[in-house]
């Protein structure tokens, strides 16, 4: 059976991966927006799509983090014997 410390470490690493991927995606979106700023209609379409994708990726990252928190809570209760 895994110890509480191992579970917390695994959850922390997974959260770091989720938010690092979110940050990298945001940086890529900024680079794409900057690259298309000289073409008017493409720039507008790109910016609208990137805002929508940014909102959706933020929602996904938050929900994945919340799911990890619930799993960590359940594992903590299991390891520590809480009811």
PyMOL commands that set and color helices and strands:
alter all, ss='L'
color gray80, all
select helices_A, chain A and resi 4-35+40-80
alter helices_A, ss='H'
color red, helices_A
deselect
rebuild
show_as cartoon
